Amino acid sequence: MKVVYLNLLGVLLIGFSTHSAEQGFTLEQAAKMRNVLEVAISPNGRQVAYTISVPRDPLKGENGAAWRELHVVNQQGVSRPFITGNVSIGSIDWSADRNSITYLAKRGEDKHSSLYSIPINGGESVRLFSHETGLSSFHWSDPSRFLFVATEKAAENKAKEKGFNAEIYEEEPLRGQVWIAERAQGADEWNAKCINLDVAVFSARWSPDGRRIAIAAAPQPFTDYFYMYQKIHIVDVASESVTTVLDHRGKLGPFRWSPNGRYVAFAGGAHLNDPSPGRLFVADAVSGDVKRVAQDYLPDFSSIEWIDDEQLLFASDAGCVTEYGRVNATSGDWENLGFRNAPVSAALSYSLDSQRLVIVGSMPQHGSEVFSARLEHRRVRRLTNSNPWLDDVELGRQEIIDYSARDGVRVEGVLVYPLNYQSGTRYPLILAVHGGPESRVANGWVTSYSRPGQFAARGGYFVFYPNYRGSTGRGLQYAMSHQADYAGKEFDDLVDAIDHLDAKGMIDPKRVGVTGGSYGGYASAWCATKYSERFAASVMFVGISDLISKQGTTDIPDEMYLVHARKRPWDDWRFFLERSPIYYVEQAQTPILILHGKDDPRVHPSQSLELFRTLKTIGKVPTRLVWYPGEGHGNRKAAARYDYSLRLMRWMDHYLKGPGGEPPAHRLDYGLETEDSE
């Protein structure tokens, strides 16, 4: 295969502040960070619609999840607010006539999410269409026709009014369905028709000629099916029937029609045991033949867009960075576009008309923003600055490091230095472990309510985010190298990171803490029990303590089996027992703070309760359990997020820098005028 590297210098145009820098990044600043979420470039490439998350103030006003505003920025970096305030805008796209931005929202008296339009040249939003259940996505074919995905309506049950509200678990699932809405020329009303298919539809896209629809669907609407059993179905609109099912097994990522409608490109797993939908496939939409392309390309394809009928533009997770390139859909030849100063990408939007690309991405100095690039000019420009106050905040140094694990495997990750770091001084370390483990931490903005990054740097800590075995971005073999070995080499990699930083004289090995959520919470529990002698503090978030009981309480038992354990508990009870943190509680000596959303369907809250109750019964280790009512697998609301950040850092300060011993008081001082919270 021929690989061409183009020397592209990404030019980042950001103003330089003349103000004196503020010393470090605070928890309060983390709570107010705005981040760009979605982008949609106009067909002529001159303007970019984007949504931005606006957190609520955890100490003032009504609690809740962040608002999502709509803004538009031009190629000169001039941004205009379009819809702001107490709104939640999503699924933005340009209308088929190119004169408006269309989006989904629940506004006014809406009972469900509806389709709205706002003119680009001024005017108020207009509700175009509502449905008896909320729209989850939509896609335009032409100005008079669009498709949308909506969940089936639940059957009426008058008995509930009398108190007969028993729930039959998983026997009355509501499937997503694809609908076509059409409007006659000059008419105001849209007529919607459901395409009845015996599958659960998750997403759908028109073919360029409007005669076919590609839908991503699975036999059932459950989370496990969404993760593991989606396939792309090609539907003929005229006959309302499936003509082709693309032959692919495994996880499914984004998919796109080629401009001529001949092919469908998609990112997906190499096979059913691939933990990441990061390989690239091109399928013939008529015959259904599927071919994997660029098989020797190791990074994970995360975003794809067609440049023309033969070439695809892509962004990929490449270790701790993002690579941007293009690939020939037939030959598989690919080239790295080499945007050296480009951001770590979260999403792409591409205009075929203008050959312009926009990126949602972050860098070590800031959160997610809008960037723009023209392929022929080969440079990247930053268009937005959503947190201008951040320009005046002094941040800790951040870099990618790698080290050799005990068996010689190279592991890399992102290291944040303490603010005002002095060489030769040893600092406490917080090991922040990502979830998945089919995920990775990239060298962008690495601070959020649950990721201590820069606010821990302000407190004088090193923070290291290891991309341990099982992480993505390093190829299929690395991503699968943790399978059938729960808490084995993958978590040995964590301890080896400590030894590496200790050998370099950077950290104090007696003052090491660990934290993480989900699989990172599993690691935090493992480090506090099995590896307890190495850790002085642990903060476990929505984590796993008992692999046997997790099998019967999670909504992803098949995903656990197929891409992690590779066997069921009844195949090897002892393996699952001995790879559970609960098995090692008697040797635990690490103070552990356990936090969990009470409505978590992924890792049931009982996982945290088991560990807490057992440690409390033994009575040797300081431990505390904190529930977050109304939260699931991660916190969404402002108060719960701020509470989490405060508790995380206070636990680390107490045991890594403070007196240790008994836990700090369970009450927090939030800074409210009347303090009555716990």
LUMLUM-60190 format. One record per residue (C-alpha): x, y, z. Coordinates in steps of 0.1 Angstrom, whole numbers, plus 5000, padded with zeros to 4 digits. Each point is the difference from the previous one (the first is absolute). Layout:
<pts>
XYZ
...
</pts>
This chain:
<pts>
500050005000
501250354991
500050245029
500550374993
500850255028
499350364993
501950265019
497250225013
500550275026
496850065019
499950375009
498150085032
498950365000
499250105036
500550335016
502550045028
498950165032
502150285016
498449955035
501849835028
499249635002
497849875029
501849745020
498449674990
496749854991
497349975027
497149775006
497750304996
501450064966
499649644990
496350035010
499550294976
501949874970
498250024966
500749754973
499049974964
498049694994
498849984964
500850174967
498350024966
501850194972
497850184975
500049864964
502050304987
502449965029
499850365011
498249955033
500049745027
497149925023
501049865034
498649925034
501750085032
499449865035
499450275026
500249855035
497550125026
501450175031
500149735027
499650265027
497350224984
496849944982
498349684991
502149685000
500249794968
502149894970
501850264979
498050204975
500949964963
500050324980
500150064962
502650234986
501350074965
503650104992
501450114966
503449924985
501450325014
499349895036
497050235006
497549825020
496350085005
497649865026
496949864984
498149835028
501250055035
498849985036
498049715015
500049784969
501349664990
500749994963
501249694983
500449814966
500850324981
500050004962
499550244971
496649994983
499849854965
499450344985
503250125018
498250315015
499449885035
501549795029
497849725011
500349835034
498249795026
498850155033
497249995025
498750355002
497050185014
497149765004
501749714981
499549675017
502849844980
503050114980
498850164968
501650134967
500650374998
501550244974
501650345004
500950234970
503750074996
499350364990
497950085030
496749915015
498449795027
500049625002
497049824986
498949665009
499949794968
498849675013
499149815032
499249645005
498149795026
503449895014
503150214999
502350014970
503449865007
501650094967
499050134965
501650034965
498850224971
499649864964
498750324984
498050305012
496749815000
501249675016
502049885030
500349685020
500049975037
500549735026
497649995029
499149745027
496749804998
497250145021
499349805031
496649835001
497450175022
499549835033
497050145020
500749765028
503050215010
497650275012
498749745025
503549925012
500749704979
503450124989
502049685000
503050004976
500749694980
503750034996
501449994964
496849854986
498450324987
502850174983
499350314979
501949994967
501350294979
498250034967
500950204968
497350234986
499850214969
498450355002
498950164968
498350334991
498350104968
501250324983
498550305017
498549805028
500650065037
499449665014
502349704999
498749654995
502049735017
500149634991
501849735019
502149744982
499149695020
503149785004
500449725024
503150165016
500950265025
501350314981
502750215016
500950244972
499350064962
501350194970
498650074965
501949894969
501050314979
497249924975
497449965027
498949664988
501649805028
500750035037
502849855019
499049915035
502049875030
497849755018
500149705023
497549735008
499250155034
500250365014
502149905031
503450165007
501849674994
498549984965
500950364993
503749925009
500449664985
497449914974
499250304978
500249954963
499450244971
496849924980
499350164966
496450084996
498250074967
497750295006
497549914972
499449655012
500750085037
502149685003
503549905008
502049924969
503449945015
501549945034
503750075001
501949705012
501950135030
500349865035
501150215030
499750355013
498850274976
501150364997
499250294976
498849924965
499850214968
498649964965
502450084971
498950304979
499049784971
498049775024
501949694989
501849935033
499550035037
503250065021
499949925037
502249965030
499649685019
501649715019
502349774980
497949715015
497649935028
502950005026
501450334989
499350245029
500250314978
497950114969
503350144986
500649814968
499050144966
497749814977
498550094966
496949814988
498249974967
496550125007
498449774974
501949675004
500750055037
503749904995
502150145028
503750064998
502350125028
502350274987
503450135013
500449695021
503650095008
499050335015
500349955038
498150315015
496249995005
497950174974
497750235020
498450234974
499649954962
498750224972
500049954962
502250244980
498849874967
498849664986
503449845006
501650165031
499150045036
501150265025
500649865035
501050095035
501649725021
500949945036
503849954997
501449935034
499850335019
499450224969
497650024971
501149944965
498150154970
500349844966
498449864969
499649654987
499249854966
496849795004
501149754974
503749955005
500250085037
503050234994
500050285026
501950315007
500550195032
499250374995
502450105028
498150285017
502850035026
498350255023
496549874994
497849935030
499049675015
496849944981
496649915013
497950054968
500350114963
497750174975
501050034964
498550204971
500349834966
499250334982
502750205016
502549735009
500250155035
500349805032
498950115035
501249825032
498849995036
503249955019
502050095031
503650075009
501949995032
499350375005
496350004995
496849794997
498049914968
499850284974
499350044963
502949974976
500050044962
502249874972
500250004962
501649694986
501850184972
501450275024
501049735025
499650215032
497850005030
498550325016
498250035033
496750194996
498550015035
501150095035
497249895023
501950075032
502050324995
500850025037
502049684996
502650204980
501150175033
500349685020
503449845005
499849634994
502249715009
502349864973
498649714981
501749744978
499849654986
502349755017
500649634994
501649725020
500749634999
497849775020
501649715019
499749774970
501450264976
496850124984
500050384993
497350195018
499350374995
497850265016
499650375008
501850165030
499050335016
502750165021
499550195033
499750374995
503450165006
501749674997
503649995013
502349734986
501449785028
497050045022
497849705005
496250064999
496949805008
498549824971
496349944990
499749724976
496850074980
498849684982
497650034970
497049774996
499149764973
502749884998
499350054963
500850375003
503050225003
501250335013
501350234974
502350305004
497350264999
498050155029
500049745027
498250175028
496349965010
498049955032
501349645003
503450034983
502350205024
502550124974
500650375004
498350065033
502149735015
503150164984
499150325018
500049815032
503549874995
499449664985
501249814970
497049854981
500749714977
497449854975
501349664989
498849854967
500449655015
499549674981
496549994985
500150374991
499250114964
502250184976
502849744998
498549744977
497949695004
502649795017
500550265028
496350055004
499449635005
503149935021
498150035033
497349754990
499549695021
502350165026
497850235021
502350215023
503149824988
502650164978
497650304994
500250105037
503649905004
500650284974
498750255026
502549895027
502850004974
499250374992
500650085037
503349824999
501050194968
499250345015
501749905033
503249904982
500150344983
499950175035
496750184992
497549855025
499949895036
499149634999
498550015035
497550274989
498249854970
496350014995
497849844974
496650104985
497849924971
496449924989
498449684987
502949784989
502250275016
498049955031
500749634998
503750094998
499650235031
498449715020
502749764988
502850235010
498450065034
499849625007
502349784979
502750274996
499250185033
503650025011
500750234971
497250265005
499450255028
496550104988
497449894975
496850164986
497849764983
497250124977
497249784986
502549725003
500049625001
500749805031
498649654992
500149864965
497749725009
497150215012
500750264973
499149744973
496549985014
499450375006
501550184969
498250094968
503049894979
500749635009
500749904964
502450294994
501949905032
500249644987
500950074963
502650285003
501349975036
499649675019
499749764970
498349765024
497049995022
500249985038
498649645000
502849904977
502650095027
498550125033
503550025016
501450234974
497250255004
500349985038
503750055001
499950294975
497550195023
501250265024
497649875026
502149685002
502950205015
498250225025
501749845030
503450134988
498750354992
501850295018
499250284975
497450265011
497349994973
497350244991
497249834980
497550214980
497249884978
496950114982
496949835015
498449944966
503049854982
499049734976
503549914988
501849945033
497249945025
500350205032
500249675019
503649974988
500950305022
497849895029
501749655000
503450145004
499050275025
498149765022
502749745000
502850255008
497850165028
499449655015
503749925001
500650345014
503750054992
499850264971
498550354999
497249984975
497050214990
497149944976
498350294982
496849964980
498950244973
496249984997
498750044964
503549944985
501049714978
503349884987
501650345006
498750325014
498050254977
498750265024
502150305011
499749945038
500949644998
503050084978
501350275023
499449785031
502049734983
503050224992
500150145036
499949655015
502649864976
502650275008
499250015037
500649635003
503350024981
501150305020
499249835033
501949684993
502850114976
500850345015
498250025033
499749825033
498449684988
498349785026
496350035003
498150134970
499450384997
496550115011
497249884978
498550354997
501350234973
500150385001
498650094966
500250375006
496250045002
498550275021
498149745021
502049685003
497849705007
501249744975
502049695006
</pts>
